Amino acid sequence: MTVSQRITERRKALGMTQEQLAERVGTTRIYITYLETGVKVPSLAMLKTIASALECKAGDLIDD
């Protein structure tokens, strides 16, 4: 599973929309869409912010 798939899976497991995640992270829904579709790869700092918003550790979102 890729980082983008893990972000999507975790967000959906929490019942969160892309818009809600974007608000928690301080970015746009479009950026979240790009992350979830693999168009963009988050920086380490952004990955940590996303993990915090998704109530998990950044390591939980990293590829196997």
N, C-alpha and C positions, 0 to 999 in steps of 0.2 A: 504494500500500500504506500502511496506517495504522500508527501506533506500536504498537498492540496486535497487529497482524498480524506486524510485524517482531520484536517480542519473542517471540511464539509460534514463528515460523519459526527464529529464532536458537537458542532453547532446544531445540527439537526437533533442529536440526542438530548440537547438542552432545550429543544423547542424554540430555538432562536432563529429569527430571520436574518438575512444578510444585512439588512438595514440596521437591525438591533446590534449586530456584531460590529458593524462599521461605527456606530455611535459610541459603543464601549471602547473601541480601539482609537477613535479620533481620526477616522478616515472616511472615505466615501464607499458607498455600496458597490460602485464600479470597480474600485480597487479590490474589494473582497471577492467580487466575481472573477477578476483576473487571477487572484490567488487560487481560488477554488477550481478554476479551469486550467491552471498551469501556465497561463500566459506570463505571469510574473512570479518571481520567487522572493519571498520576504527576506529582509536583512535579519541578522540575528536579533537586533534590538526589537524589530517589529514582531518577530516570532515570539519573543518573550512577552510582548504586550498582548498579542493574540492569545497566547496560552493563558495568561492571567485572566483575560476576558472570558475564556472558555473554561476557567476553573480547573486547569490542569498544568502540568509542567511542560516547558518547551521540549524536553526530551520525548515526551509522549507524542509529539507531532512530527518527529523526525523519522525519515525512512528507516527501514530495517537494514 
